[in-house]
Amino acid sequence: MTNWLSLFDINTTFFTLLNYPMSYLEFFGTILTGWSVYLSAKNKVISWPIGIAGVILYGVLFYQIQLYSDLFEQFYYFVTGFWGWWLWTHPKGDQKDSKNELIVSYGSKKFNTLGIISIALLTISLSFFMSNIHLIFPVLFPIAASFPFMDAFTTATSFVANIYLAKRKIENWYLWIIVDIIGVFLYYQKGVIFLALLYFVFLLKKPSEVMTKKFKTGLVIGKFFPLHRGHQYLIDTALKQVKELTIIVCHCDKYNIDPEIRAGWIRELYPSARIIENFLLSGPQSPKNCSDLYRKQSFPQKRTDNHMPQVWVVPISW
């Protein structure tokens, strides 16, 4: 039993790399956390349970290196991990995608303002508390906290960022970039090099998440005759790239499925999108003649063949 518990000791070495003693605690905590962040970037629900496992290991680690703000942060992550897991898999009717998962969206001005105020207030209060925690609870925390203000700021920012992540708000990546920049310095100074390296990798990865082109509004035009998985993949991708999506269901006299029925299929799967049905197509419908009709439309990409596209995707504005 004693040998098993020693695996949670920061001084129990798993292996040595370039003269750096790697503990079991740091290695597996970092692997699980890195895996969780990677899956979060891919919008995979399984990122939450994997992240919870990493949180438990990091909590033990931070206690042993006197980063007490980060220790309390892990308690918070543990609770919000289950909360975020629930939110992603049990969205409200108008906030779900075709997989019945929470859609990705931007935060409102009110939501973002509240987030900034929360970071400021939490930083001030946590910094004061952690600066004196060894005096308030000398038995539990016999050594004074390291870098109390910097640690408090990253903790406060992480608190807010995790709420953004749980609600699948794109702005969470901006907050995590700030946390990563400070985290690289903080963990390097405390001698947990592998963890500092992980945060550096996070820092390289996350700008690619926030610099992807995003549009304010988008338009998907199609016949959806019938609706199939290719359409669903297209609409899911469009929802991730725009704040507001409009889907136009086209119709002409030769279609034997009413536009109301086809629009109903889409409306049931994508309640957050605006659906316009019974958009009447006029002009030639045969593949040989429809290129003239297509050239009259104002779409951002040109076609060189003579086939009318089944679905058009149009970014309306930034």
SEGUSE-606496 format. One record per residue: residue number from 0; x, y negated, z of N, C-alpha, C in turn; residue in three letters. Coordinates in steps of 0.02 Angstrom, whole numbers, plus 50000, padded with zeros to 5 digits. Atoms other than C-alpha are relative to their C-alpha. Layout:
# residues N
num, n.x, n.y, n.z, ca.x, ca.y, ca.z, c.x, c.y, c.z, residuo
NUM, X, Y, Z, X, Y, Z, X, Y, Z, Ala
...
This chain:
# residues 318
num, n.x, n.y, n.z, ca.x, ca.y, ca.z, c.x, c.y, c.z, residuo
0, 50042, 50060, 50000, 50000, 50000, 50000, 50043, 49937, 50000, Met
1, 49955, 50057, 49995, 50142, 49882, 50045, 50035, 49988, 49934, Thr
2, 49966, 50007, 50064, 50233, 49918, 49881, 49954, 49970, 49947, Asn
3, 50049, 50025, 50048, 50074, 49883, 49783, 49989, 49925, 50010, Trp
4, 50010, 50071, 49986, 50048, 49716, 49870, 50061, 49958, 49981, Leu
5, 49939, 50038, 50017, 50228, 49667, 49834, 50000, 49976, 49928, Ser
6, 50005, 50024, 50069, 50180, 49649, 49651, 49973, 49929, 49996, Leu
7, 50028, 50068, 49998, 50090, 49489, 49702, 50047, 49950, 50032, Phe
8, 49949, 50044, 49971, 50250, 49417, 49777, 50040, 49968, 49944, Asp
9, 49963, 50036, 50051, 50333, 49283, 49671, 50073, 50022, 49996, Ile
10, 49930, 49979, 49997, 50501, 49355, 49724, 50010, 50072, 49977, Asn
11, 49994, 49932, 50027, 50463, 49530, 49657, 50010, 49995, 49924, Thr
12, 49982, 50009, 50070, 50551, 49535, 49488, 49976, 50057, 49956, Thr
13, 50022, 49951, 50050, 50472, 49624, 49340, 50058, 50015, 49952, Phe
14, 49941, 49993, 50042, 50621, 49593, 49224, 50037, 49934, 50000, Phe
15, 49959, 50060, 50004, 50761, 49468, 49196, 50014, 49984, 49927, Thr
16, 49989, 50021, 50068, 50773, 49368, 49036, 50042, 49936, 50000, Leu
17, 49954, 50057, 50002, 50921, 49251, 49004, 50013, 49973, 50070, Leu
18, 49985, 50015, 49929, 50959, 49255, 49190, 49940, 49970, 50037, Asn
19, 50060, 50025, 49966, 50779, 49204, 49231, 49961, 50060, 50027, Tyr
20, 50037, 49944, 49971, 50694, 49324, 49353, 49925, 49991, 49990, Pro
21, 50071, 50005, 50015, 50517, 49354, 49289, 49961, 50044, 50049, Met
22, 50042, 49962, 49953, 50392, 49405, 49423, 49941, 50031, 49964, Ser
23, 50061, 49970, 50026, 50244, 49519, 49389, 49944, 49949, 49998, Tyr
24, 50053, 50049, 49991, 50132, 49379, 49448, 50000, 49949, 49943, Leu
25, 49995, 50051, 50052, 50196, 49248, 49326, 49990, 50030, 49931, Glu
26, 50004, 49970, 50067, 50210, 49367, 49178, 49928, 50017, 49981, Phe
27, 50067, 49978, 50018, 50037, 49444, 49183, 49948, 49944, 50005, Phe
28, 50044, 50058, 49996, 49952, 49283, 49239, 50006, 49958, 49937, Gly
29, 49989, 50040, 50060, 50030, 49193, 49090, 49972, 50035, 49938, Thr
30, 50025, 49962, 50057, 49988, 49331, 48966, 49924, 49996, 49996, Ile
31, 50073, 50002, 49999, 49805, 49335, 49020, 49973, 49930, 49984, Leu
32, 50023, 50069, 50011, 49788, 49145, 49021, 50011, 49980, 49927, Thr
33, 49987, 50016, 50070, 49871, 49127, 48850, 49952, 50034, 49953, Gly
34, 50048, 49962, 50040, 49759, 49261, 48778, 49931, 49968, 50004, Trp
35, 50065, 50033, 49991, 49607, 49174, 48851, 49994, 49936, 49960, Ser
36, 50001, 50063, 50038, 49653, 49006, 48775, 49996, 50012, 49925, Val
37, 50003, 49982, 50071, 49683, 49086, 48606, 49929, 50020, 49979, Tyr
38, 50068, 49977, 50015, 49512, 49169, 48612, 49950, 49942, 50004, Leu
39, 50044, 50059, 49996, 49431, 49004, 48667, 50004, 49959, 49937, Ser
40, 49992, 50037, 50062, 49504, 48918, 48515, 49963, 50034, 49942, Ala
41, 50036, 49962, 50050, 49423, 49056, 48412, 49925, 50005, 50016, Lys
42, 50070, 49999, 49978, 49257, 49029, 48504, 49975, 50070, 50016, Asn
43, 50018, 49933, 49981, 49256, 49206, 48572, 49977, 50001, 50072, Lys
44, 50028, 49998, 49933, 49146, 49238, 48723, 50044, 50039, 50049, Val
45, 49958, 49959, 49957, 49267, 49369, 48790, 50056, 49961, 50032, Ile
46, 49948, 50041, 49970, 49388, 49227, 48829, 49985, 49987, 50074, Ser
47, 50017, 50016, 49930, 49292, 49196, 48992, 50021, 50054, 50049, Trp
48, 49978, 49950, 49951, 49317, 49365, 49081, 50076, 50008, 50002, Pro
49, 49927, 49995, 50000, 49498, 49372, 49025, 50031, 49941, 50037, Ile
50, 49976, 50059, 49964, 49524, 49195, 49089, 49991, 50006, 50075, Gly
51, 50013, 49991, 49929, 49448, 49240, 49257, 50054, 50044, 50031, Ile
52, 49947, 49956, 49975, 49576, 49380, 49278, 50065, 49961, 50008, Ala
53, 49940, 50041, 49996, 49717, 49258, 49241, 49997, 49949, 50056, Gly
54, 50010, 50048, 49947, 49645, 49132, 49363, 50017, 50030, 50069, Val
55, 49985, 49967, 49936, 49657, 49256, 49507, 50075, 50006, 50012, Ile
56, 49927, 49992, 49993, 49841, 49290, 49474, 50034, 49932, 50009, Leu
57, 49970, 50066, 49993, 49882, 49105, 49454, 49986, 49969, 50068, Tyr
58, 50015, 50026, 49933, 49796, 49063, 49618, 50051, 50024, 50051, Gly
59, 49949, 49972, 49955, 49915, 49179, 49710, 50068, 49968, 49986, Val
60, 49936, 50030, 50019, 50063, 49106, 49614, 50007, 49929, 50026, Leu
61, 49996, 50070, 49981, 50024, 48923, 49649, 50004, 49991, 50076, Phe
62, 49995, 50004, 49927, 50002, 48955, 49835, 50073, 50009, 50021, Tyr
63, 49932, 49984, 49980, 50178, 49025, 49843, 50051, 49947, 49979, Gln
64, 49953, 50052, 50020, 50258, 48877, 49752, 49976, 49931, 50021, Ile
65, 50024, 50062, 49969, 50162, 48743, 49850, 49967, 49951, 49952, Gln
66, 50040, 50043, 50043, 50061, 48674, 49704, 49927, 50009, 50022, Leu
67, 50064, 49987, 49967, 49907, 48663, 49814, 49940, 49974, 49959, Tyr
68, 50055, 50023, 50043, 49802, 48559, 49694, 49984, 50052, 49948, Ser
69, 50010, 49948, 50050, 49828, 48692, 49563, 49968, 50062, 50031, Asp
70, 50031, 49944, 49965, 49781, 48823, 49693, 49924, 49991, 50004, Leu
71, 50072, 50014, 49995, 49612, 48741, 49725, 49968, 49998, 49931, Phe
72, 50024, 50001, 50069, 49595, 48719, 49538, 49980, 50070, 49977, Glu
73, 50016, 49932, 50019, 49597, 48908, 49519, 49934, 50024, 50031, Gln
74, 50065, 49985, 49971, 49450, 48925, 49640, 49944, 49971, 49957, Phe
75, 50048, 50034, 50043, 49357, 48802, 49531, 49992, 50038, 49934, Tyr
76, 50003, 49963, 50062, 49403, 48896, 49372, 49964, 50067, 50008, Tyr
77, 50032, 49935, 49987, 49344, 49058, 49451, 49924, 49993, 49996, Phe
78, 50073, 50011, 49998, 49170, 48987, 49481, 49974, 49978, 49931, Val
79, 50022, 50026, 50065, 49156, 48889, 49318, 50011, 50051, 49944, Thr
80, 49990, 49947, 50049, 49222, 49041, 49224, 49936, 50040, 49989, Gly
81, 50063, 49964, 50005, 49063, 49135, 49264, 49944, 49955, 49972, Phe
82, 50050, 50048, 50024, 48959, 48978, 49232, 50006, 49990, 49924, Trp
83, 49989, 50009, 50072, 49038, 48948, 49060, 49981, 50063, 49961, Gly
84, 50018, 49936, 50031, 49016, 49132, 49018, 49924, 50004, 49991, Trp
85, 50073, 49999, 50003, 48831, 49115, 49057, 49974, 49949, 49949, Trp
86, 50023, 50051, 50046, 48810, 48952, 48959, 50010, 50020, 49927, Leu
87, 49986, 49980, 50069, 48891, 49022, 48802, 49953, 50054, 49976, Trp
88, 50041, 49942, 50020, 48782, 49177, 48802, 49925, 49990, 50013, Thr
89, 50071, 50013, 49986, 48617, 49100, 48864, 49983, 49927, 49985, His
90, 50015, 50070, 50017, 48594, 48935, 48769, 49926, 49986, 49996, Pro
91, 50069, 50020, 50009, 48433, 48837, 48761, 49980, 50008, 49926, Lys
92, 50025, 49986, 50067, 48323, 48859, 48608, 50028, 49957, 49945, Gly
93, 49976, 50045, 50053, 48384, 48705, 48514, 50075, 49992, 50000, Asp
94, 49927, 50006, 49995, 48568, 48733, 48557, 50035, 50065, 49984, Gln
95, 49970, 49935, 50014, 48600, 48908, 48491, 50012, 50008, 49925, Lys
96, 49987, 49984, 50070, 48676, 48973, 48330, 49970, 50067, 49982, Asp
97, 50031, 49938, 50022, 48633, 49129, 48232, 50020, 50060, 50042, Ser
98, 49978, 49946, 49956, 48728, 49236, 48358, 49969, 49993, 50070, Lys
99, 50030, 50015, 49935, 48620, 49167, 48500, 50051, 49977, 50051, Asn
100, 49949, 50029, 49957, 48773, 49079, 48570, 49995, 49923, 49995, Glu
101, 50001, 50073, 49997, 48795, 48896, 48618, 50038, 49970, 49941, Leu
102, 49967, 50032, 50057, 48836, 48784, 48469, 50056, 49955, 50022, Ile
103, 49946, 50048, 49987, 48995, 48680, 48460, 49976, 49931, 49982, Val
104, 50025, 50068, 50013, 48958, 48493, 48472, 50046, 49948, 50033, Ser
105, 49964, 50056, 49969, 49027, 48322, 48520, 49962, 49977, 50063, Tyr
106, 50032, 50028, 49942, 48994, 48243, 48689, 49971, 49931, 49984, Gly
107, 50029, 50066, 50009, 48881, 48090, 48697, 50043, 49947, 50035, Ser
108, 49963, 50054, 49967, 48947, 47919, 48750, 49990, 50002, 50075, Lys
109, 50015, 49996, 49929, 48862, 47938, 48918, 50038, 50058, 50032, Lys
110, 49965, 49941, 49974, 48936, 48111, 48943, 50075, 49987, 50005, Phe
111, 49929, 50014, 50000, 49112, 48052, 48897, 50019, 49948, 50052, Asn
112, 49987, 50052, 49949, 49102, 47897, 49008, 49999, 50030, 50070, Thr
113, 50004, 49966, 49935, 49049, 48004, 49155, 50062, 50043, 50011, Leu
114, 49940, 49959, 49995, 49196, 48119, 49119, 50061, 49959, 50021, Gly
115, 49943, 50043, 49984, 49323, 47976, 49125, 49996, 49976, 50072, Ile
116, 50010, 50023, 49931, 49251, 47907, 49287, 50014, 50056, 50050, Ile
117, 49989, 49943, 49956, 49254, 48080, 49364, 50074, 50016, 50008, Ser
118, 49928, 49987, 49996, 49438, 48104, 49321, 50034, 49949, 50046, Ile
119, 49969, 50052, 49959, 49484, 47937, 49402, 49985, 50011, 50074, Ala
120, 50019, 49991, 49930, 49387, 47969, 49563, 50030, 50063, 50030, Leu
121, 49971, 49937, 49976, 49446, 48149, 49579, 50075, 49994, 50011, Leu
122, 49927, 50009, 49993, 49628, 48098, 49552, 50017, 49963, 50064, Thr
123, 49987, 50040, 49940, 49623, 47967, 49690, 49988, 50041, 50063, Ile
124, 50017, 49962, 49940, 49537, 48079, 49816, 50044, 50061, 50010, Ser
125, 49957, 49941, 49995, 49638, 48236, 49777, 50071, 49981, 50018, Leu
126, 49932, 50022, 49986, 49802, 48141, 49780, 50010, 49984, 50074, Ser
127, 49996, 50017, 49928, 49768, 48071, 49954, 49997, 50063, 50043, Phe
128, 50009, 49939, 49961, 49709, 48240, 50019, 50061, 50045, 49997, Phe
129, 49944, 49955, 50008, 49853, 48341, 49948, 50065, 49971, 50029, Met
130, 49941, 50031, 49970, 49982, 48215, 50010, 50003, 50012, 50075, Ser
131, 50003, 49990, 49928, 49924, 48251, 50187, 49976, 50069, 50021, Asn
132, 50028, 49935, 49984, 49866, 48431, 50177, 50043, 50039, 50049, Ile
133, 49956, 49964, 49953, 50020, 48496, 50271, 49993, 49973, 50071, His
134, 50013, 50028, 49933, 49972, 48380, 50415, 49931, 50019, 50025, Leu
135, 50069, 49983, 49982, 49787, 48424, 50412, 49994, 50074, 50016, Ile
136, 50002, 49927, 49990, 49811, 48613, 50397, 50071, 50028, 50001, Phe
137, 49929, 49979, 49997, 49990, 48647, 50454, 50010, 50075, 50000, Pro
138, 49992, 49928, 49997, 49960, 48832, 50482, 49995, 50031, 49930, Val
139, 50010, 49973, 50067, 49893, 48868, 50308, 50050, 49971, 49949, Leu
140, 49955, 50033, 50047, 50006, 48742, 50219, 50059, 49969, 50038, Phe
141, 49945, 50024, 49958, 50168, 48728, 50318, 50049, 49954, 49962, Pro
142, 49954, 50040, 50040, 50263, 48645, 50173, 49960, 49947, 49962, Ile
143, 50035, 50055, 50034, 50216, 48476, 50099, 49991, 50015, 49926, Ala
144, 50015, 49988, 50071, 50139, 48476, 49925, 50052, 49967, 49955, Ala
145, 49953, 50027, 50049, 50252, 48448, 49775, 49962, 49958, 49948, Ser
146, 50029, 50044, 50051, 50213, 48304, 49655, 49924, 49991, 50011, Phe
147, 50072, 50002, 49984, 50044, 48269, 49739, 49957, 49959, 49951, Pro
148, 50041, 50040, 50046, 49985, 48129, 49623, 49995, 50032, 49931, Phe
149, 49999, 49969, 50067, 50038, 48212, 49460, 49959, 50064, 50000, Met
150, 50037, 49938, 49994, 49968, 48377, 49519, 49925, 49987, 50006, Asp
151, 50070, 50018, 49991, 49805, 48293, 49571, 49969, 49977, 49934, Ala
152, 50026, 50024, 50064, 49786, 48207, 49402, 49987, 50057, 49952, Phe
153, 50011, 49944, 50046, 49810, 48366, 49302, 49943, 50045, 50024, Thr
154, 50055, 49960, 49972, 49690, 48456, 49419, 49933, 49967, 49984, Thr
155, 50062, 50036, 50014, 49556, 48321, 49400, 49983, 50004, 49925, Ala
156, 50012, 49997, 50073, 49577, 48318, 49210, 49979, 50070, 49979, Thr
157, 50018, 49931, 50016, 49569, 48507, 49204, 49929, 50016, 50022, Ser
158, 50069, 49990, 49976, 49409, 48506, 49308, 49950, 49977, 49946, Phe
159, 50046, 50030, 50048, 49324, 48392, 49182, 50004, 50037, 49933, Val
160, 49990, 49965, 50063, 49400, 48480, 49031, 49964, 50067, 49999, Ala
161, 50032, 49934, 49997, 49332, 48647, 49090, 49923, 49994, 49993, Asn
162, 50072, 50012, 50009, 49155, 48574, 49099, 49986, 49988, 49926, Ile
163, 50007, 50011, 50072, 49177, 48513, 48920, 50004, 50066, 49962, Tyr
164, 49992, 49935, 50033, 49236, 48686, 48870, 49939, 50044, 50011, Leu
165, 50059, 49959, 49985, 49090, 48771, 48957, 49940, 49978, 49958, Ala
166, 50055, 50026, 50041, 48972, 48658, 48859, 50018, 49997, 49926, Lys
167, 49975, 49998, 50068, 49073, 48685, 48700, 50003, 49931, 49967, Arg
168, 49991, 50067, 50027, 49112, 48501, 48677, 50071, 49995, 49971, Lys
169, 49936, 50002, 50036, 49252, 48467, 48552, 50052, 49959, 50038, Ile
170, 49953, 50044, 49965, 49329, 48332, 48663, 50041, 50037, 50053, Glu
171, 49962, 49964, 49949, 49389, 48466, 48785, 50073, 50009, 49979, Asn
172, 49931, 49991, 50024, 49543, 48488, 48674, 50044, 49940, 50014, Trp
173, 49961, 50060, 49985, 49598, 48307, 48698, 50023, 50000, 50073, Tyr
174, 49984, 49998, 49929, 49592, 48328, 48886, 50053, 50053, 50015, Leu
175, 49952, 49947, 49988, 49687, 48492, 48881, 50070, 49981, 49975, Trp
176, 49935, 50022, 50025, 49826, 48411, 48778, 50035, 49958, 50053, Ile
177, 49971, 50041, 49945, 49853, 48283, 48919, 50025, 50045, 50056, Ile
178, 49981, 49954, 49947, 49856, 48423, 49047, 50063, 50039, 49980, Val
179, 49942, 49961, 50022, 49982, 48522, 48943, 50064, 49960, 50001, Asp
180, 49940, 50042, 50000, 50103, 48376, 48924, 50029, 49995, 50070, Ile
181, 49977, 50006, 49931, 50112, 48350, 49111, 50019, 50068, 50029, Ile
182, 49987, 49933, 49974, 50106, 48537, 49147, 50069, 50026, 49980, Gly
183, 49934, 49978, 50021, 50264, 48571, 49045, 50054, 49973, 50048, Val
184, 49952, 50030, 49954, 50362, 48449, 49154, 49993, 50028, 50071, Phe
185, 50014, 49981, 49931, 50280, 48500, 49317, 50025, 50071, 50015, Leu
186, 49982, 49930, 49988, 50306, 48688, 49301, 50074, 50013, 49988, Tyr
187, 49928, 49993, 50009, 50482, 48669, 49234, 50038, 49977, 50063, Tyr
188, 49969, 50025, 49939, 50528, 48566, 49387, 49993, 50048, 50058, Gln
189, 50012, 49952, 49946, 50454, 48700, 49500, 50032, 50068, 49986, Lys
190, 49963, 49939, 50014, 50556, 48836, 49415, 49960, 50058, 49972, Gly
191, 50039, 49947, 50032, 50413, 48935, 49336, 50004, 49988, 49924, Val
192, 49982, 50017, 50069, 50491, 48928, 49163, 49952, 50032, 49950, Ile
193, 50045, 49966, 50047, 50378, 49056, 49079, 49933, 49963, 49995, Phe
194, 50063, 50038, 50000, 50224, 48957, 49131, 50008, 49933, 49964, Leu
195, 49986, 50062, 50036, 50304, 48795, 49069, 50003, 50012, 49925, Ala
196, 49996, 49982, 50070, 50340, 48882, 48904, 49930, 50011, 49971, Leu
197, 50068, 49988, 50023, 50159, 48937, 48891, 49964, 49934, 49987, Leu
198, 50033, 50065, 50009, 50098, 48758, 48915, 50029, 49963, 49939, Tyr
199, 49970, 50030, 50059, 50221, 48702, 48781, 49969, 50030, 49936, Phe
200, 50033, 49967, 50056, 50146, 48831, 48661, 49929, 49973, 49992, Val
201, 50068, 50029, 50003, 49972, 48766, 48707, 50002, 49931, 49968, Phe
202, 49994, 50068, 50025, 50032, 48591, 48667, 50010, 50000, 49924, Leu
203, 49990, 49995, 50072, 50087, 48645, 48493, 49937, 50022, 49964, Leu
204, 50059, 49971, 50031, 49925, 48737, 48460, 49940, 49953, 49999, Lys
205, 50062, 50037, 49993, 49792, 48617, 48520, 49990, 49941, 49953, Lys
206, 50013, 50053, 50049, 49823, 48468, 48405, 49968, 50025, 49936, Pro
207, 50031, 49973, 50061, 49775, 48582, 48260, 49925, 50009, 50009, Ser
208, 50071, 49992, 49987, 49607, 48608, 48345, 49963, 49933, 49995, Glu
209, 50034, 50064, 49999, 49568, 48422, 48362, 50011, 49959, 49937, Val
210, 49986, 50038, 50060, 49642, 48362, 48198, 49964, 50028, 49938, Met
211, 50039, 49973, 50055, 49530, 48472, 48091, 49946, 49950, 49980, Thr
212, 50048, 50049, 50023, 49416, 48365, 47982, 49931, 50013, 50030, Lys
213, 50067, 49996, 49973, 49250, 48331, 48067, 49957, 49947, 49968, Lys
214, 50046, 50046, 50030, 49098, 48247, 47992, 49943, 49984, 50049, Phe
215, 50057, 50019, 49958, 48956, 48153, 48077, 49938, 50038, 49978, Lys
216, 50060, 49967, 50026, 48821, 48224, 47964, 50019, 50043, 49940, Thr
217, 49987, 49956, 50056, 48815, 48364, 47837, 49935, 50024, 49969, Gly
218, 50059, 49978, 50036, 48696, 48435, 47709, 50015, 50067, 49966, Leu
219, 49997, 49935, 50035, 48670, 48614, 47650, 49938, 50005, 49956, Val
220, 50055, 49994, 50047, 48564, 48636, 47494, 50001, 50070, 49969, Ile
221, 50001, 49934, 50029, 48508, 48807, 47435, 49930, 50026, 49989, Gly
222, 50064, 49967, 50011, 48370, 48921, 47376, 49983, 50047, 50057, Lys
223, 50009, 49952, 49946, 48397, 49050, 47514, 49947, 50052, 49979, Phe
224, 50050, 49958, 50032, 48307, 49173, 47403, 50030, 50069, 49984, Phe
225, 50020, 50011, 49930, 48324, 49274, 47510, 50060, 49976, 50042, Pro
226, 49947, 50018, 49954, 48424, 49218, 47661, 50041, 50062, 50016, Leu
227, 49957, 49942, 49985, 48575, 49332, 47687, 50059, 49979, 50042, His
228, 49944, 50013, 49954, 48733, 49345, 47791, 50049, 49949, 49973, Arg
229, 49957, 50051, 50029, 48833, 49241, 47670, 49975, 49930, 50014, Gly
230, 50029, 50064, 49982, 48713, 49097, 47698, 50012, 49985, 50074, His
231, 49991, 50010, 49928, 48724, 49123, 47886, 50071, 49979, 50017, Gln
232, 49930, 50018, 49988, 48913, 49116, 47883, 50013, 49928, 49980, Tyr
233, 49991, 50068, 50024, 48907, 48956, 47781, 49970, 49949, 50048, Leu
234, 50034, 50047, 49955, 48782, 48871, 47897, 50036, 49997, 50068, Ile
235, 49962, 49999, 49937, 48878, 48927, 48053, 50062, 49957, 49995, Asp
236, 49940, 50039, 50011, 49036, 48851, 47980, 49984, 49926, 49996, Thr
237, 50020, 50070, 50006, 48946, 48690, 47936, 49983, 49970, 50068, Ala
238, 50019, 50025, 49933, 48876, 48673, 48113, 50062, 49984, 50042, Leu
239, 49939, 50013, 49962, 49053, 48680, 48182, 50037, 49938, 49975, Lys
240, 49965, 50056, 50030, 49108, 48539, 48067, 49963, 49934, 50002, Gln
241, 50040, 50062, 50000, 48968, 48412, 48088, 49962, 49992, 50065, Val
242, 50042, 50014, 49942, 48869, 48328, 48225, 49927, 50017, 49985, Lys
243, 50070, 49989, 50019, 48704, 48336, 48132, 49998, 50033, 49931, Glu
244, 50004, 49963, 50063, 48661, 48461, 47995, 49929, 50001, 49974, Leu
245, 50064, 49995, 50034, 48518, 48450, 47871, 50004, 50056, 49948, Thr
246, 50003, 49945, 50047, 48468, 48604, 47771, 49939, 49990, 49955, Ile
247, 50054, 50009, 50048, 48364, 48581, 47613, 49986, 50067, 49966, Ile
248, 50022, 49938, 50031, 48266, 48732, 47551, 49967, 49983, 49933, Val
249, 50025, 50017, 50066, 48240, 48716, 47363, 49946, 50050, 49977, Cys
250, 50055, 49958, 50024, 48091, 48785, 47268, 49983, 49982, 49928, His
251, 50031, 50012, 50066, 48021, 48805, 47094, 49945, 50052, 49990, Cys
252, 50061, 49961, 50008, 47866, 48887, 47024, 50013, 50075, 49992, Asp
253, 49987, 49929, 50014, 47951, 49052, 46977, 50017, 50040, 50064, Lys
254, 49984, 49964, 49938, 47997, 49093, 47159, 49937, 50028, 50031, Tyr
255, 50060, 49968, 49972, 47876, 49218, 47236, 50000, 50003, 50076, Asn
256, 50000, 50006, 49927, 47926, 49183, 47417, 49992, 49926, 50017, Ile
257, 50015, 50070, 49986, 47850, 49022, 47483, 50057, 49966, 50037, Asp
258, 49946, 50036, 49966, 47973, 48887, 47539, 49989, 49996, 50075, Pro
259, 50014, 50003, 49929, 47884, 48879, 47707, 50026, 50063, 50036, Glu
260, 49975, 49937, 49970, 47930, 49061, 47739, 50076, 50000, 50003, Ile
261, 49926, 50002, 50001, 48111, 49038, 47686, 50026, 49949, 50051, Arg
262, 49980, 50050, 49951, 48124, 48880, 47791, 49989, 50026, 50071, Ala
263, 50014, 49971, 49934, 48048, 48975, 47937, 50056, 50047, 50022, Gly
264, 49944, 49957, 49983, 48188, 49104, 47929, 50058, 49958, 50028, Trp
265, 49944, 50042, 49981, 48318, 48966, 47941, 49986, 49964, 50066, Ile
266, 50019, 50037, 49939, 48224, 48867, 48074, 50005, 50044, 50062, Arg
267, 49997, 49954, 49943, 48215, 49020, 48186, 50072, 50013, 50021, Glu
268, 49930, 49986, 49985, 48402, 49052, 48173, 50038, 49938, 50021, Leu
269, 49962, 50062, 49989, 48458, 48869, 48178, 49952, 49944, 50023, Tyr
270, 50047, 50050, 49976, 48339, 48767, 48287, 50029, 49930, 50007, Pro
271, 49968, 50066, 49992, 48467, 48627, 48306, 50006, 49963, 49933, Ser
272, 49993, 50032, 50066, 48472, 48593, 48117, 49933, 49970, 49978, Ala
273, 50060, 50030, 50029, 48349, 48482, 48024, 49985, 50036, 49935, Arg
274, 50019, 49961, 50059, 48256, 48584, 47893, 49951, 49960, 49957, Ile
275, 50045, 50031, 50049, 48178, 48506, 47737, 49980, 50053, 49951, Ile
276, 50024, 49946, 50043, 48071, 48628, 47640, 49962, 49973, 49940, Glu
277, 50039, 50014, 50059, 47982, 48632, 47474, 50030, 49943, 49958, Asn
278, 49965, 50048, 50043, 48115, 48526, 47387, 49997, 50027, 49928, Phe
279, 50016, 49973, 50066, 48056, 48547, 47207, 50058, 49991, 49952, Leu
280, 49949, 50002, 50052, 48187, 48591, 47077, 49968, 49986, 49933, Leu
281, 50025, 50013, 50067, 48157, 48518, 46906, 50057, 50008, 49950, Ser
282, 49947, 49991, 50049, 48251, 48549, 46745, 50013, 50073, 49988, Gly
283, 49985, 49931, 50020, 48327, 48707, 46671, 50024, 50041, 50060, Pro
284, 49979, 49955, 49947, 48352, 48856, 46787, 50045, 50056, 49976, Gln
285, 49960, 49945, 50025, 48443, 48976, 46673, 50074, 49982, 50006, Ser
286, 49928, 50013, 49993, 48633, 48996, 46697, 50030, 49964, 49941, Pro
287, 49969, 50030, 50059, 48667, 48939, 46519, 49990, 49925, 49997, Lys
288, 50018, 50070, 50011, 48585, 48769, 46534, 50005, 49956, 50063, Asn
289, 50006, 50039, 49939, 48595, 48716, 46716, 50061, 49957, 50015, Cys
290, 49941, 50041, 49986, 48770, 48639, 46707, 49985, 49927, 49989, Ser
291, 50019, 50070, 50012, 48693, 48479, 46636, 49963, 49972, 50060, Asp
292, 50036, 50021, 49940, 48576, 48471, 46785, 50048, 49989, 50058, Leu
293, 49952, 50005, 49945, 48720, 48499, 46905, 50043, 49938, 49994, Tyr
294, 49956, 50058, 50009, 48828, 48362, 46828, 49966, 49935, 50017, Arg
295, 50036, 50060, 49982, 48692, 48236, 46867, 50000, 49988, 50075, Lys
296, 50001, 50007, 49927, 48711, 48268, 47054, 50064, 49968, 50024, Gln
297, 49941, 50034, 49971, 48831, 48169, 47164, 50030, 50043, 50054, Ser
298, 49968, 49956, 49953, 48931, 48307, 47245, 50075, 49989, 49998, Phe
299, 49929, 50016, 49996, 49112, 48292, 47302, 50045, 50045, 49959, Pro
300, 49958, 49955, 50038, 49177, 48442, 47204, 49968, 50016, 49933, Gln
301, 50025, 49986, 50066, 49160, 48476, 47018, 50004, 50075, 49986, Lys
302, 49998, 49930, 50022, 49119, 48644, 46941, 50019, 50001, 49926, Arg
303, 49979, 49995, 50069, 49194, 48703, 46777, 49963, 50056, 49963, Thr
304, 50036, 49946, 50033, 49080, 48852, 46745, 49929, 49976, 49984, Asp
305, 50068, 50018, 50021, 48900, 48856, 46683, 49948, 50031, 50046, Asn
306, 50047, 49968, 49954, 48820, 48932, 46837, 49979, 49950, 50054, His
307, 50027, 50043, 49947, 48708, 48835, 46955, 50016, 50031, 50068, Met
308, 49982, 49971, 49935, 48775, 48859, 47134, 49939, 50018, 50041, Pro
309, 50055, 49979, 49958, 48663, 48955, 47252, 49993, 49954, 50061, Gln
310, 50001, 50043, 49942, 48711, 48842, 47398, 50050, 49945, 49991, Val
311, 49954, 50057, 50002, 48788, 48668, 47401, 50010, 49974, 50071, Trp
312, 49984, 50030, 49935, 48876, 48597, 47554, 50027, 49931, 49988, Val
313, 49982, 50070, 50012, 48891, 48408, 47561, 50014, 49965, 50065, Val
314, 49987, 50044, 49944, 48980, 48306, 47695, 49975, 49930, 49984, Pro
315, 50032, 50064, 50017, 48875, 48148, 47701, 50043, 49940, 50022, Ile
316, 49961, 50057, 49976, 48982, 48031, 47809, 50045, 50022, 50056, Ser
317, 49954, 49984, 49946, 49124, 48027, 47934, 49969, 49984, 50067, Trp
